[in-house]
Amino acid sequence: MASHTDPSEESPATLKAGAIGFVSSMSIGLAATSPAYSLAAIIGPVVALVGVYAPGVMLASFVPMLLIASAFYYLNRVDSDCGTTFSWVTRAMGPWLGWLGGWAIGMTGVLVVGSLANVGVTYLLLAFGLDDLVENQWLVQILTIALILLMTAICVIGTELSARLQDVLIIAQVLALLVFAVVALVAALNGTSEFDSITPEFSWLNPFGAGGAALTSGLLLGVFAYWGWESAVNLNEETEGASSTPGRAAIVSTLVLLVTYVSVAVAVVAYAGVDYLAENASEEEAIFGSLADSAMGGWSWVLLLAVATSAIASTQTTIIPASRTGLSMARRHAMPRSLAHIHPRFRTPDVSTWTVAVIAIVWYVVVNLLSENALFDSLTALSLLIAFYYALTGLACAIYYRRELTKSAKNFLLIGVGPVVGAVLLFWLLVESIIDMSNPENSYSGVAWLGVGPPLVIGVFIFLVGVVFMIFWRVHDGRFWQERPGVADPVLAAGGTHPTGDEETGR
């Protein structure tokens, strides 16, 4: 791909091309979603909203994710830039929206890394029977910060090391989840569950069974559960077959997640019944802990360890999109130049990676000082940022490929209609999120900030800080804002490469 910077300003090192293959790329995409933790966090609230139709909600939530994954695949084919949404939206819709898309990706990492590390530490202690230590909040916070630093160091040391670690962690947690699902489902069918078990029915896969309002709220939670698979694409410049492998890995990741989420949702609802799950919706540790003890007996630690490894793995992989986006923005003069530095030995964006980690730690500590509920409220605010940059990516795909859409039915449906429908669904969920978050009663804190719910205040605050910084940087260094929207190169759009190796895409 053609350089975005002046030759005289090039870093002496570049990202290590071909560092990982398809399997590792897929593992990183899966790990970034933190499947075991995501299920533990949302299964109770989803059941409280829609009852036995929770598996249907997980199925429906998959639809916009698959459509946006298609956009990531096709956009990566014509622009294999580790900045993904930032680069693509800039090329299709201009620098202002591109910058905001990049900011949203970076801030999701800041918001969620501390929470993921906190959950990883908590479940690790529970898995080893150290329940009393979980009550020591100071110890948990110290261990959380130490875990963030460790995972950041692994990210910096090398992409291969990160990938090997994720290969092991993702296999362990997905297998543990599926084993739990089988054991719980067999117990429910045999009538040996300690809870009010229910016989599964195909009607559970109907997402509309619980009504429109409940479905909307359930979809918001479902989108959060699937979020993160695009981490595989953020490593495109470091993956074999940069223009195709990461996109395929992202799509396969969403399919694996679909099977895992729907299977576990069916098993949990059948085994525990609706009432228990709804009553304990806010106690994610209680739900998976008690279900694991009941279904797996002395092997309950396996499921708890799966949630711990899920959160720990995601702590690392969530840093990747933010750090690579920071690198991409910096080398195009949209962020401070120091963020474009690449470690000469490890060939990873060390400055950008450590910057994300430090800001995430500061956010975690400050919000935790307010209250534990404030930390959960900051997690809730994630849905605003996720829906925003996913939807932008869907629109960017259709706009950037606009000259190619009428060349075949496949192009029209997979590159045009599909991503746009996904974007519309996500913009709709974004509006619904804002409405939902405006009510303080829907927050973990249950109190009003500036007359609305804390998650909405946090989300708007982060967005406004981004706008202010963007304007400041535009005044400070306007080079990035000289870029103009373009269209996809027809050679690359058709899956080809330029004879010269120059993959500049129509800017």
Secondary structure, 3 states (H helix, E strand, C coil): CCCCCCHHHCCCCCCCCCCECHHHHHHHHHHHHCHHHHHHHHHHHHHHHHHHHHHHHHHHHHHHHHHHHHHHHHHHHHCCCCCCHHHHHHHHHCHHHHHHHHHHHHHHHHHHHHHHHHHHHHHHHHHCCCHHHHCCHHHHHHHHHHHHHHHHHHHHHCHHHHHHHHHHHHHHHHHHHHHHHHHHHHHHHHCCCCCCCCCCCHHHHCHHHHCHHHHHHHHHHHHHHHCCCCHHHHCHHHECCCCCHHHHHHHHHHHHHHHHHHHHHHHHHHHHHHHHHHHCCCCHHHHHHHHHHHHHHHHHHHHHHHHHHHHHHHHHHCHHHHHHHHHHHHHCCCCCHHHHCCCCCCCCCHHHHHHHHHHHHHHHHHHHHHCHHHHHHHHHCHHHHHHHHHHHHHHHHHHHCCCCHHHCHHHHHHHHHHHHHHHHHHHHHHHHHHHHHCCHHHCCCCCCECCECHHHHHHHHHHHHHHHHHHHHHHHCCCHHHCCCCCCCHHHHCCCCCCCCCCCCCC
